[in-house]
Amino acid sequence: MNAEWVSLFKRLQVDTEEQSATHVASAVNEKITALFNFCIISVSGDDASNFLESQLPRDSINLKTLNGRYAGYCNPKGRLIATPFVIRLENGFALLVPEDLSEEFATRLSRFILRAKVKVRINDSQLIVGLINRLTPIDNLTRIAAIIGSPIIRMNDTQHIILCAPEQIESQWSKLKSQLSVCDEEDWHLETIRNGHVNICNATKEQFIPQMIQLEKAGGVSFTKGCYPGQEIVARTKYLGSVKRKLHHFSSETTISVGSAILNEDETKVGVVCVVASTNGPLGSSEGLAVIRADETGRSHYTASDMTLIKNLKPI
């Protein structure tokens, strides 16, 4: 994200005392936050749909305008380089990926353009707002969208995205704050974890096939569409049922680095930490998702490579 807009957004992000008691009381269920750690990759041009169709394991051609869906981007061995959230716009597509992957992801996509009429670029002219909504009826979200003058794009049952133009952000943010509470970006990451979704980042790229992080359950993989990088490996894994590592949720009393190894009681590496977020519990407590060897489920003692105790390890 452009540094100038980061500065502006951080100023707007401050949760002032102007919010009413009603909004503060509803903070658990209705929140907004600026997503500083995500970047938009724009894919535009006459051949944009067909181009993405050839690169991602989820079809893009049938995606309706101003709708989004999870997807993956694999290397030829079927290992995930990224897990972009793909939004169809009127003039192309917006792919949301973690900031630390944005340049590499855009560069890799660009290598396959060849003669296609496609342009891939990092778009730092739009700002991303995340909306957490656990209880509000969908018609209320429609009302909020009308108030701010921008569509609210559904990611899953509790998370939504708003793409804001910089010249409109101050007005839109003020309107959003009048309707919803402001939270920290860490709350967004925690909600993503509790929804069972892994955002592949630089520390975890090219380690997992889609089934290991249950991307197909989030609608991020289609087994009926055309070819894409790594398709043979991904399809073979599905039809042979040979997923030997699976996604698990865990908690810890301290924060663990993404990419850390998870060890069993014999100090043998059995998994990798995929994502972590701090909780609102005791100082330093966190929750996360990890890919663990399927034959290791059920042991009583696990630690991270820094000897931090892993608690409540459960398959998703």
BELLINHU-V634230 format. One record per pair of residues at least 4 apart in sequence whose C-alpha atoms are under 7 Angstrom apart, sorted by the first residue. I is the first residue (numbers start at 0). J is the second residue. If there is no record, write none. Layout:
BEGIN
I&J / I&J
END
This chain:
BEGIN
0&5 / 0&35 / 0&38 / 0&123 / 1&5 / 1&123 / 2&6 / 3&7 / 4&8 / 5&9 / 6&10 / 7&11 / 8&12 / 8&33 / 9&13 / 12&32 / 12&33 / 14&181 / 18&22 / 18&23 / 19&23 / 20&24 / 21&25 / 22&26 / 22&179 / 22&180 / 23&180 / 25&29 / 26&30 / 26&180 / 28&132 / 28&133 / 28&134 / 29&131 / 29&132 / 29&133 / 29&179 / 29&180 / 30&130 / 30&131 / 30&132 / 30&179 / 30&180 / 30&181 / 30&182 / 31&128 / 31&129 / 31&130 / 31&131 / 31&179 / 31&180 / 31&181 / 31&182 / 32&128 / 32&129 / 32&130 / 32&181 / 32&182 / 32&183 / 32&184 / 33&127 / 33&128 / 33&129 / 33&184 / 34&127 / 34&128 / 34&129 / 34&184 / 36&97 / 36&98 / 37&95 / 37&96 / 37&97 / 37&98 / 38&95 / 38&96 / 38&97 / 38&98 / 38&101 / 39&93 / 39&94 / 39&95 / 39&96 / 39&121 / 39&122 / 40&93 / 40&94 / 40&95 / 40&105 / 40&119 / 40&120 / 40&121 / 40&122 / 41&92 / 41&93 / 41&94 / 41&119 / 41&120 / 41&121 / 41&122 / 42&47 / 42&91 / 42&92 / 42&93 / 42&117 / 42&118 / 42&119 / 42&120 / 43&47 / 43&90 / 43&91 / 43&92 / 43&117 / 43&118 / 43&119 / 44&91 / 44&116 / 44&117 / 44&118 / 45&116 / 45&117 / 46&50 / 46&115 / 46&116 / 46&117 / 47&51 / 47&91 / 47&117 / 48&52 / 48&59 / 48&60 / 49&53 / 49&60 / 50&54 / 51&55 / 51&59 / 52&58 / 52&59 / 52&60 / 53&226 / 53&227 / 54&72 / 54&227 / 54&228 / 55&70 / 55&71 / 55&72 / 55&227 / 56&70 / 56&71 / 56&220 / 56&221 / 56&227 / 57&70 / 57&219 / 57&220 / 57&221 / 58&224 / 62&66 / 62&87 / 63&87 / 64&87 / 64&88 / 64&89 / 65&86 / 65&87 / 65&88 / 65&152 / 66&86 / 66&87 / 66&152 / 67&84 / 67&85 / 67&86 / 67&87 / 67&152 / 67&153 / 67&154 / 68&84 / 68&85 / 68&86 / 68&154 / 68&219 / 69&83 / 69&84 / 69&85 / 69&217 / 69&218 / 69&219 / 70&82 / 70&83 / 70&84 / 70&85 / 70&219 / 70&220 / 71&79 / 71&81 / 71&82 / 71&83 / 71&219 / 72&79 / 72&80 / 72&81 / 72&82 / 73&77 / 73&78 / 73&79 / 73&80 / 73&228 / 73&229 / 74&78 / 74&79 / 74&80 / 74&228 / 74&229 / 75&228 / 75&229 / 76&229 / 76&232 / 77&208 / 77&228 / 77&229 / 77&230 / 77&232 / 77&233 / 78&205 / 78&206 / 78&207 / 78&208 / 79&204 / 79&205 / 79&206 / 79&207 / 79&208 / 79&209 / 80&204 / 80&205 / 81&199 / 81&200 / 81&204 / 82&198 / 82&199 / 83&94 / 83&95 / 83&96 / 84&94 / 84&95 / 85&92 / 85&93 / 85&94 / 85&95 / 86&92 / 86&93 / 86&94 / 87&91 / 87&92 / 87&93 / 88&92 / 88&93 / 96&100 / 96&101 / 97&101 / 97&200 / 99&200 / 99&201 / 100&104 / 100&200 / 100&201 / 101&105 / 102&106 / 103&107 / 104&108 / 105&109 / 105&119 / 105&120 / 105&121 / 106&110 / 109&119 / 112&117 / 124&164 / 124&165 / 125&162 / 125&163 / 125&164 / 125&165 / 126&162 / 126&163 / 126&164 / 126&165 / 127&160 / 127&161 / 127&162 / 127&163 / 128&160 / 128&161 / 128&162 / 129&159 / 129&160 / 129&161 / 130&158 / 130&159 / 130&160 / 131&157 / 131&158 / 131&159 / 132&157 / 132&158 / 133&157 / 135&139 / 137&141 / 138&142 / 139&143 / 140&144 / 141&145 / 142&146 / 143&147 / 144&148 / 144&149 / 144&150 / 144&151 / 145&149 / 147&171 / 147&174 / 150&161 / 151&159 / 151&160 / 151&161 / 152&159 / 152&160 / 152&161 / 153&158 / 153&159 / 153&160 / 154&158 / 154&159 / 163&167 / 163&168 / 164&168 / 167&171 / 168&172 / 169&173 / 170&174 / 171&175 / 172&176 / 173&177 / 174&178 / 175&179 / 176&180 / 176&181 / 182&186 / 184&188 / 185&189 / 185&276 / 185&277 / 186&190 / 187&191 / 188&192 / 188&276 / 189&193 / 189&276 / 190&194 / 191&195 / 191&196 / 192&196 / 192&287 / 192&288 / 197&212 / 197&273 / 197&274 / 199&203 / 199&204 / 200&204 / 202&257 / 202&258 / 203&258 / 203&273 / 207&211 / 208&233 / 209&213 / 209&214 / 209&215 / 210&214 / 210&215 / 210&242 / 211&242 / 211&244 / 211&245 / 211&246 / 211&290 / 212&245 / 212&246 / 212&290 / 213&217 / 213&246 / 214&218 / 214&219 / 214&220 / 215&219 / 215&220 / 222&234 / 226&230 / 229&233 / 230&234 / 231&235 / 232&236 / 233&237 / 234&238 / 235&239 / 236&240 / 236&241 / 236&242 / 243&292 / 243&293 / 244&290 / 244&291 / 244&292 / 244&293 / 245&290 / 245&291 / 245&292 / 245&293 / 246&288 / 246&289 / 246&290 / 246&291 / 246&314 / 246&315 / 247&288 / 247&289 / 247&290 / 247&291 / 247&312 / 247&313 / 247&314 / 247&315 / 248&287 / 248&288 / 248&289 / 248&312 / 248&313 / 248&314 / 248&315 / 249&286 / 249&287 / 249&288 / 249&309 / 249&310 / 249&311 / 249&312 / 249&313 / 250&285 / 250&286 / 250&287 / 250&309 / 250&310 / 250&311 / 251&284 / 251&285 / 251&286 / 251&308 / 251&309 / 251&310 / 252&283 / 252&284 / 252&285 / 253&283 / 253&284 / 253&285 / 254&277 / 254&283 / 254&284 / 254&285 / 255&275 / 257&272 / 257&273 / 257&274 / 257&275 / 258&271 / 258&272 / 258&273 / 259&271 / 259&272 / 259&303 / 259&304 / 260&268 / 260&270 / 260&271 / 260&272 / 260&303 / 260&304 / 261&268 / 261&269 / 261&270 / 261&271 / 261&272 / 261&301 / 261&302 / 261&303 / 261&304 / 262&266 / 262&267 / 262&268 / 262&269 / 262&301 / 262&302 / 262&303 / 262&304 / 263&267 / 263&268 / 263&269 / 263&300 / 263&301 / 263&302 / 264&300 / 264&301 / 269&291 / 269&292 / 270&289 / 270&290 / 270&291 / 270&292 / 271&289 / 271&290 / 271&291 / 272&288 / 272&289 / 272&290 / 273&288 / 273&289 / 273&290 / 274&287 / 274&288 / 275&285 / 275&286 / 275&287 / 275&288 / 276&285 / 276&286 / 276&287 / 277&283 / 277&284 / 277&285 / 277&286 / 278&284 / 278&285 / 278&286 / 280&284 / 301&308 / 301&309 / 302&306 / 302&307 / 302&308 / 302&309 / 303&307 / 303&308 / 303&309
END
